[in-house]
C-alpha cells in the first residue's frame, strides 16, 4: 500500500519582488498561507531582499541581486530590454533547477503569462496560470512607441502560451470574459476563483483610538487611500477637487507609494489640497489607518483594462468593507457588485467634476459611520475559501497516480 503524502505547490511570481506592503505580494502570501493547510507551499518572487512571509512557507528568489538592494517592484517601474532578456535566462535556469520537485506550479500573471507554466508542462508537471488583468497596452505605454510594441508583443506571446494551458484561473467573472475574448481561450478552460479577505485582521476597530495612535485630528473628516500609486488607480481627480472645495476639516491621507507619488505631491501643493502622504506602512498597520478614516477611496481607471471594464479582482475594496468603512469607487466590473451605491459606498465616474459635486454635498460623518456598519456586514469570501477552490482545481487536473498518493 502506498503511503500518502502532501501535495507540493510552488506559486511563482515572475513580475514582482516580494514586497509585503503591496497588493500582489499580499495576495500571493495570503493565498499561500491558506493553501498550506492542504499542501507544502513555496513562493518564488523575482527577488526576496527582505523576507517577510507567514510561518510554514518557504520563499525562493528567481534572480537574486548581486548585492543587497532596496526592494523595487519592477512590475511597476518597468525594466529595459537587456534586463528583460537577462531575466528570461534566469527564469529558465530557475525553472530547470528549482521547480522540478513540485507537483503543481502556479504562475502569477505578468508580461509573458503562461511562460513558466509551459516550461513545467513540457516535463510533465501541472502548470496553472493565474490571471488578474487583461491590460490595455496603449494606456500602459502612455505614448511610448517602443514600450507599446513590447507590450503588444508580450501580450501576443502570452496568448499563445495561455491557449495551451489545461486551465487558467481568473480572479473575477468579468475577467473570465475578457480573457476568453482577448486571448481566445475557451470558456470551459477558465475557472473563476475570487480573492479572499482576512476578516480577522480587517475588522471594525475604534476610530478614536486609531486617530490618537496616528496623530489625526479627532474632529476631521478623513478620506483615505491605501495602495500603490500607479496608473491603474488615479487619485488626480480627487486631489484636484479637494483643492478647489475649500471645505474646512477635510483631509485626504495617502498610504503607499509608487511611480505617481511625486506627481501627486506636486498636484496637491499646486491645488492647495489638504493631502498627507505617509508612504508605505507594514501590512498589519493598514487596518489602523482604515479605522482612523471616515471614507475610503478606490479610484480605479477603467481605461487601464483591455475591455474598458474593470475586470480586476480588487483587494482594497473588500478590506475596506470588512474593516467597516464606506467606499468611493467607480461603477464598473466587480466593483459594482461589491459596493452598494448609497448603502455601503458611492459609485461615480472618476473625474474631477464628479468629485467636486460629491465633495460639495459631502455626507455627514454620522451617515458615513452608519454606512460603514452596513459595509462590515457585506458577505465576502475568506482566503480559506479561495485556497480550497484552488486546491480542488489542481487536484482534479493531476494524474490519477499522483492523486492516489495525496
C-alpha angles and dihedrals in degrees: 000000000000115000115238121243139182122267115253117222132180118195106203120200106186096170100054144054116229100265111160095200095062131077102245092054093045090049093053096042093047092051093043092051091054092042088056087075086071105027148012102270131199125181123208124197131176089255134002105194096155110026111214106162134145118264115274096033128104124214127209132189120227096195112014115205116247089231134017110280138178108267110259119181102229092193087068102042097032129226133248123255093255090050091050094049090049090049093052088056090050090048093052091050091047092051091049094046106035111021101058093086096061129092092207132025117196116196123205115220118268138143093299098034111184095026097108091042090053092051089054096045091054088068096042101267125132109252119184123186117214116206127199101165144023098205129215100236094199092054092045093049092052094203097318105131098198092048090049091052091049092049093048092048091048092049092050091052091045090054092055091048095046093049089061094053117104089220137012118194116215122194097219139023089241089056091049089060092047093050092048094050099037099042098024095236116159113254093234091062093055118080122193118222116169121220117254134228130222100236093181092059096035103052133127114285136180111284096204094054091047092051092048091052092048098040095244121152107258091216097050125105101234126203115191136199120186120185148054119328098229140127095272087068123045120200095166097093093050093047093048093048092046090055094052096041095078090202112158119229094018114129135177115207118196119201114189137033141229145140094317096048097102091044091055093048091053091046092050091050094047092046094047090235121162097237124151120199116206102174122215120342131187113277093241090057094057095084089058091055091048090049090053092055133083098204132015127216130221100173101180123181106222090196088073088074125078095236096041086242120109102247091163121126095229116209099186097061096056089046092050091048094045090052090054104256131131115238136220113208144130126288094242138114119326092353091071088057096046099046122053106211111238092005109061097004148328128280123198140133113288097243130125093243091056091047090049091054092046093051092047088057094037109172117243117260090246090059092047089051091053090048089051090056089053090047092055089058093058112125108243134173118249124226088248089058090051093047092049090055092048091049093050093049092050094045091052092056098046119101114268091245091059094044090054090058095050 
